[in-house]
Amino acid sequence: MNRVIEKTVFVEGISGGLQVDAPFVVDTAELREKRGGKYIQLAISDRTGQCACKVWGTADQTPEQIEAFYRAIRTGEVYRIQGYAKVFNGTCEVNVNDGIGHFASPAAPDGLDPSLFVYAPVDRDAVRESLGRMAAKIEDPGVSSLVSAVMNGTPGFFEAPAAKRRHHAYMGGLAEHTLETAEIALSLANTIARAEMDTDVLLAGALLHDVGKASCFCRRGFTFVALPDYSLVGHTAIGAAALMKHSAGVDPARFAHILHIVISHHGPHGEIQPRTPEAWAVHFADNTSATLRSVCDDACDLTPGEERQGARTRQPVYRF
């Protein structure tokens, strides 16, 4: 493994033209095609945030050599990132050429201070307490037991991210997104006149809509990495299976409704469309939480009058 070098550059301080030479966590790695060759697309992070990084290699390296470096990368580990920062399509990213050799092995774990590398902008204890208070609003004992059993019995639910990169993609992000979705869904139910929604079912569906994501990630090094199930099975099916294990004691009609909410929460983009006010409310709440988190994160460091193509939203964001 590479020796540990001093952590003098952080994500929040990276700007166009900066020469970068510091350790970062590699959160994700993808091998991509370019004209006449290949390059590696990374997401790197530290305690201050996440940044894109493109590893081009040197002019004399073959596509096969670039791919060999890609296959040696272990996501979740810390690597020395040596390159330069530039702004591309409005987003600052680090480009690596000669420094590709540092990806042959990660930094030695001895001496690495987790407080420098773990990106977790969430008060996880506070979120967990708030989720408990939200669940306590459910009056039906059977539905309440279902929510408690699934949330508290799913390993990683309070620690995992909500996505690989688009929204709440950090430690504790899944629980934070779940709380936001439940709060927004309940607000919608209390705002729409004559809605007459079943708030027990609504809250259960909101609190459990993404529970399958906890099983799609595993802790590795300083971050969580996506398992094959994330893409091959999908969190909706995994979440539905988790609910089925705890259906005893829940009114069958109410359980079927909660299951429908979980399965249909992707709305028009899912295989099953929402068919009840409660299901639509959870879909809108889920989408609102995800979209606003992405927009806020894309726009957080803009200066007044600045516009860029958002890395998460993949749409222009602007600050007045």
C-alpha positions as CSV (number, residue, x, y, z in Angstrom):
1,M,0.0,0.0,0.0
2,N,1.0,3.6,-0.5
3,R,2.3,5.6,2.4
4,V,-0.1,8.1,3.9
5,I,0.5,11.7,2.8
6,E,-0.6,14.8,4.6
7,K,-4.2,15.9,4.1
8,T,-3.8,19.5,3.1
9,V,-6.5,19.8,0.4
10,F,-10.2,19.2,1.1
11,V,-13.1,19.0,-1.4
12,E,-14.6,22.3,-0.2
13,G,-11.4,24.1,-1.2
14,I,-11.0,22.6,-4.7
15,S,-11.4,25.2,-7.5
16,G,-10.4,25.5,-11.1
17,G,-6.7,25.7,-11.7
18,L,-5.7,24.2,-8.3
19,Q,-3.0,21.6,-8.2
20,V,-4.3,18.7,-6.1
21,D,-2.1,16.2,-4.2
22,A,-3.8,14.8,-1.2
23,P,-5.6,11.6,0.0
24,F,-9.3,11.2,-0.7
25,V,-11.8,8.4,-0.3
26,V,-12.9,6.8,-3.7
27,D,-16.7,6.4,-3.4
28,T,-17.4,5.1,-6.8
29,A,-15.4,4.1,-9.9
30,E,-16.6,3.5,-13.5
31,L,-14.7,2.6,-16.6
32,R,-15.8,4.8,-19.5
33,E,-15.1,5.0,-23.2
34,K,-13.5,8.0,-24.9
35,R,-12.5,8.5,-28.5
36,G,-9.7,6.0,-29.1
37,G,-9.5,4.8,-25.6
38,K,-10.8,4.6,-22.0
39,Y,-10.8,6.6,-18.8
40,I,-11.9,6.2,-15.2
41,Q,-14.7,8.3,-13.7
42,L,-14.5,8.6,-9.9
43,A,-16.4,10.2,-7.2
44,I,-14.0,11.2,-4.4
45,S,-14.8,12.6,-1.0
46,D,-13.6,13.7,2.4
47,R,-15.4,15.1,5.5
48,T,-16.3,18.3,3.5
49,G,-18.1,16.8,0.6
50,Q,-17.8,14.9,-2.7
51,C,-16.1,15.8,-6.0
52,A,-15.9,14.3,-9.5
53,C,-12.5,13.0,-10.7
54,K,-11.5,11.8,-14.1
55,V,-8.4,9.6,-14.5
56,W,-7.1,9.9,-18.0
57,G,-3.6,8.4,-17.6
58,T,-0.7,9.3,-19.8
59,A,-0.6,9.5,-23.6
60,D,1.5,6.4,-23.9
61,Q,-0.8,4.2,-21.9
62,T,-3.1,1.7,-23.7
63,P,-6.8,1.2,-23.0
64,E,-5.9,-2.2,-21.5
65,Q,-3.5,-0.5,-19.0
66,I,-6.1,2.1,-18.0
67,E,-8.6,-0.8,-17.4
68,A,-6.0,-2.6,-15.3
69,F,-5.8,0.4,-13.0
70,Y,-9.6,0.6,-12.9
71,R,-9.9,-3.0,-11.8
72,A,-7.3,-2.5,-9.0
73,I,-9.3,0.3,-7.4
74,R,-11.1,-0.7,-4.2
75,T,-14.0,1.7,-3.5
76,G,-14.2,2.8,0.0
77,E,-10.5,3.0,0.4
78,V,-8.3,6.1,0.5
79,Y,-6.1,6.9,-2.5
80,R,-3.6,9.6,-3.2
81,I,-5.2,11.9,-5.8
82,Q,-2.5,13.8,-7.7
83,G,-3.8,16.0,-10.6
84,Y,-5.3,19.4,-11.4
85,A,-8.7,20.9,-11.0
86,K,-10.7,22.4,-13.8
87,V,-14.2,23.5,-14.5
88,F,-16.1,21.4,-17.0
89,N,-19.7,22.2,-17.9
90,G,-19.9,24.4,-14.9
91,T,-18.7,21.8,-12.4
92,C,-15.3,21.6,-10.9
93,E,-13.5,18.2,-11.2
94,V,-10.1,16.8,-10.6
95,N,-8.2,15.4,-13.7
96,V,-5.4,12.9,-13.2
97,N,-2.7,12.1,-15.8
98,D,0.7,11.2,-14.4
99,G,-0.8,10.5,-11.0
100,I,-2.6,7.4,-12.3
101,G,0.1,5.2,-10.7
102,H,-1.2,6.0,-7.3
103,F,-4.2,3.8,-8.0
104,A,-2.2,0.7,-8.0
105,S,-2.8,0.4,-4.3
106,P,-4.7,2.4,-1.6
107,A,-3.1,4.3,1.2
108,A,-2.0,2.4,4.2
109,P,-4.9,2.4,6.8
110,D,-2.5,3.0,9.7
111,G,-2.5,6.6,10.6
112,L,-5.6,7.6,8.7
113,D,-7.9,9.8,10.8
114,P,-11.6,8.9,10.1
115,S,-12.6,12.4,11.0
116,L,-10.9,13.7,7.9
117,F,-12.5,11.3,5.5
118,V,-16.1,10.4,6.5
119,Y,-18.6,12.6,4.8
120,A,-21.8,12.5,6.9
121,P,-23.5,15.9,7.1
122,V,-26.4,14.4,9.1
123,D,-27.0,14.3,12.9
124,R,-27.9,10.6,12.8
125,D,-29.1,10.5,16.4
126,A,-31.4,13.4,15.9
127,V,-32.8,11.9,12.7
128,R,-33.4,8.6,14.4
129,E,-35.2,10.3,17.3
130,S,-37.4,12.2,14.8
131,L,-38.2,9.0,12.9
132,G,-39.3,7.5,16.2
133,R,-41.6,10.4,16.9
134,M,-43.0,10.2,13.4
135,A,-43.7,6.5,13.7
136,A,-45.4,7.1,17.1
137,K,-48.1,9.1,15.3
138,I,-49.4,5.7,13.9
139,E,-52.4,4.7,16.0
140,D,-53.1,1.2,14.6
141,P,-51.1,-1.3,16.8
142,G,-50.6,-3.7,13.9
143,V,-49.3,-1.0,11.5
144,S,-47.1,0.5,14.2
145,S,-45.6,-2.9,15.0
146,L,-44.9,-3.5,11.3
147,V,-43.1,-0.2,10.9
148,S,-41.0,-0.7,14.1
149,A,-40.1,-4.3,13.2
150,V,-39.0,-3.4,9.6
151,M,-37.1,-0.1,10.4
152,N,-35.3,-1.3,13.5
153,G,-34.8,-4.9,12.2
154,T,-33.1,-3.8,8.9
155,P,-29.3,-3.6,9.3
156,G,-27.9,-0.4,8.0
157,F,-31.2,1.5,7.7
158,F,-29.9,4.4,9.9
159,E,-26.4,4.4,8.4
160,A,-26.7,3.7,4.7
161,P,-26.9,6.4,1.9
162,A,-30.1,6.9,0.0
163,A,-28.5,6.6,-3.4
164,K,-25.2,6.1,-5.1
165,R,-24.8,9.7,-6.3
166,R,-27.9,11.8,-7.0
167,H,-29.5,12.6,-3.6
168,H,-28.7,12.0,0.0
169,A,-25.6,10.0,-1.2
170,Y,-23.8,10.0,2.2
171,M,-23.8,8.1,5.4
172,G,-27.1,8.5,7.2
173,G,-28.7,9.8,4.0
174,L,-31.3,7.1,3.8
175,A,-32.8,7.8,7.2
176,E,-32.7,11.6,6.5
177,H,-34.5,11.1,3.2
178,T,-37.0,8.8,4.9
179,L,-37.8,11.4,7.5
180,E,-38.2,14.2,4.9
181,T,-40.5,12.0,2.9
182,A,-42.7,11.2,5.8
183,E,-42.9,14.8,6.9
184,I,-43.8,16.0,3.4
185,A,-46.3,13.3,2.9
186,L,-48.1,14.0,6.1
187,S,-48.1,17.8,5.3
188,L,-49.7,17.0,2.0
189,A,-52.4,15.0,3.6
190,N,-53.1,17.8,6.1
191,T,-53.1,20.5,3.3
192,I,-55.3,19.1,0.6
193,A,-59.0,19.8,1.4
194,R,-61.4,16.9,1.8
195,A,-58.5,14.4,1.2
196,E,-59.6,12.0,3.9
197,M,-56.4,10.0,3.7
198,D,-55.6,7.1,6.0
199,T,-52.6,8.7,7.8
200,D,-51.6,5.4,9.4
201,V,-51.1,3.8,6.0
202,L,-49.6,7.0,4.6
203,L,-47.0,7.2,7.3
204,A,-46.2,3.5,7.2
205,G,-45.7,3.7,3.4
206,A,-43.5,6.8,3.7
207,L,-41.4,5.4,6.5
208,L,-40.9,2.1,4.6
209,H,-40.8,3.2,1.0
210,D,-37.0,3.0,0.6
211,V,-36.2,0.4,3.3
212,G,-34.9,-2.0,0.6
213,K,-32.0,0.4,-0.1
214,A,-30.4,-0.5,3.2
215,S,-29.8,-4.0,1.8
216,C,-28.3,-2.6,-1.4
217,F,-25.3,-1.1,0.3
218,C,-22.5,-2.4,2.5
219,R,-19.9,-0.6,4.6
220,R,-16.4,-0.6,3.1
221,G,-13.6,1.4,4.4
222,F,-14.8,5.0,5.0
223,T,-18.0,4.8,3.0
224,F,-20.8,2.6,1.8
225,V,-20.7,0.9,-1.6
226,A,-23.5,-0.4,-3.7
227,L,-24.0,-4.1,-4.0
228,P,-25.0,-5.8,-7.3
229,D,-28.6,-6.0,-5.9
230,Y,-28.8,-2.3,-6.2
231,S,-29.1,-2.7,-10.0
232,L,-29.9,-6.3,-10.5
233,V,-32.9,-6.6,-8.2
234,G,-33.8,-3.1,-7.1
235,H,-34.7,-1.7,-3.7
236,T,-38.4,-1.7,-4.3
237,A,-38.6,-5.5,-4.7
238,I,-36.3,-6.0,-1.7
239,G,-38.3,-3.6,0.4
240,A,-41.6,-5.4,-0.5
241,A,-40.0,-8.7,0.5
242,A,-39.0,-7.3,3.9
243,L,-42.5,-6.1,4.5
244,M,-44.0,-9.6,3.7
245,K,-42.0,-11.1,6.6
246,H,-43.9,-8.9,9.1
247,S,-47.4,-8.9,7.7
248,A,-48.9,-11.0,10.6
249,G,-51.0,-8.8,12.9
250,V,-51.7,-6.2,10.3
251,D,-55.2,-5.8,8.8
252,P,-54.9,-7.4,5.3
253,A,-56.5,-4.5,3.5
254,R,-54.2,-2.0,5.2
255,F,-51.1,-4.2,4.6
256,A,-52.0,-4.5,0.9
257,H,-52.3,-0.7,0.7
258,I,-48.9,-0.1,2.4
259,L,-47.3,-2.7,0.1
260,H,-48.9,-0.8,-2.9
261,I,-47.3,2.5,-1.7
262,V,-43.9,0.9,-1.4
263,I,-44.1,-0.8,-4.8
264,S,-45.5,2.3,-6.6
265,H,-43.5,5.1,-5.0
266,H,-41.6,5.8,-8.2
267,G,-44.8,7.1,-9.7
268,P,-44.9,7.3,-13.6
269,H,-41.3,5.9,-13.7
270,G,-42.2,2.7,-11.9
271,E,-43.7,-0.6,-13.2
272,I,-46.7,-0.1,-10.9
273,Q,-48.4,3.3,-10.9
274,P,-49.9,4.8,-7.7
275,R,-53.6,4.4,-7.6
276,T,-54.6,5.9,-4.2
277,P,-54.3,9.4,-2.8
278,E,-51.9,8.0,-0.1
279,A,-49.7,6.4,-2.8
280,W,-49.5,9.6,-4.8
281,A,-48.7,11.6,-1.7
282,V,-45.8,9.4,-0.9
283,H,-44.5,9.5,-4.5
284,F,-44.7,13.3,-4.6
285,A,-43.0,13.5,-1.1
286,D,-40.3,11.1,-2.2
287,N,-39.6,13.0,-5.4
288,T,-39.7,16.4,-3.6
289,S,-37.1,15.3,-1.0
290,A,-34.8,13.8,-3.6
291,T,-35.1,16.7,-6.1
292,L,-34.7,19.5,-3.6
293,R,-31.7,17.8,-1.9
294,S,-30.1,17.5,-5.3
295,V,-30.8,21.1,-6.3
296,C,-29.6,22.5,-2.9
297,D,-26.4,20.5,-3.1
298,D,-25.7,21.6,-6.7
299,A,-26.3,25.2,-5.9
300,C,-24.8,25.4,-2.4
301,D,-21.5,27.0,-3.4
302,L,-22.6,29.2,-6.3
303,T,-22.0,32.9,-6.0
304,P,-24.8,35.4,-6.8
305,G,-25.4,35.5,-10.5
306,E,-23.6,32.3,-11.2
307,E,-25.1,29.3,-13.1
308,R,-23.8,25.8,-13.7
309,Q,-24.9,22.4,-14.9
310,G,-25.7,20.6,-11.7
311,A,-23.8,17.3,-11.2
312,R,-26.7,15.7,-9.4
313,T,-29.7,17.3,-11.1
314,R,-28.0,17.2,-14.5
315,Q,-29.9,20.4,-15.1
316,P,-28.9,24.1,-14.9
317,V,-28.9,25.6,-11.4
318,Y,-28.7,29.3,-10.6
319,R,-28.2,31.5,-7.6
320,F,-29.8,35.0,-7.5
